[in-house]
Amino acid sequence: MGSFKALISTFLFLHYLLGICKTHLLINVKNQGGDILLETISSNVTEDTITLEFQRSDGTLVTQLIDFRNEVQVIKALVLGEEERGQNQFQVMCFVNHFYKSDFISSDAMSKLRQKNPGTIRVAEEDKGHANYTMDLFLDVSQSKVISKHVGALCADAQDSTYTRNQNLKQWIQRPGSSEVALNAAVQSFSSTRPDSNDTKIYLISKCSDTSNLWAPCTCSLELCIGWYPCGLKFCKGKGENKKSSNLYRCGIKTCKKCFIFSYHSRMKQNCLWDE
């Protein structure tokens, strides 16, 4: 088991390095446990996106993609399995939510950032705490283009484990040109029809932490923390030409930390062993 995890970690790290040539920033971030994590942050001005990625000390690979154009945030988690407990080698989950543009610096501003001391250990200036997200819908990745074209590529390995919320649909329907019919067709609630039954039933499931049945469906909880990201611009006052007036000019970035707690439907507790 140890050698397999080492192999997977090596693979993830190589995947990590492949993105470095595209990256504008490589950030060494100290987490709450004192571990130093390497974040890669890249900006695509043409697509108006920012991608942030890092590997946690437990091997989990976390990718955050911000699609400013469509007001979409995707957080993807590739979690290594515990083979000794009968889990698969790894599993992938994607959490797709509405995003407010003011919560992150723009892709254009991001593309202009430069590092003076790339080896410095960074700690975010502001801790935005924990945000709870109850993901009450499955998202069909094959029809996700109506939300963002980037979901299909990023979440290709999470065909049965990509989630969103009714609350998000209400936000996205307000976008110019959005179709409520197309949005509703791309999602499915947890009320579903069993393959061996013609009856549609609503399953009231317990938390995964509250059940001992490894094969029972339950509500899983996963915490993912972004330890450092540029959440805004800083502006300083400078003297104007007549020395009496003052002008504001951009003089740096504000950095934040934020943790997300996702609650979502797991088809069996076996896929949520960390939530015990």
PyMOL commands that set and color helices and strands:
alter all, ss='L'
color gray80, all
select helices_A, chain A and resi 2-18+20-22+83-85+101-103+107-111+141-146+149-154+166-172+180-185+208-210+269-271
alter helices_A, ss='H'
color red, helices_A
select strands_A, chain A and resi 25-30+36-44+49-55+61-67+72-80+90-98+121-122+126-134+137-139+162-164+187-189+192-193+200-201+218-239+246-266
alter strands_A, ss='S'
color yellow, strands_A
deselect
rebuild
show_as cartoon
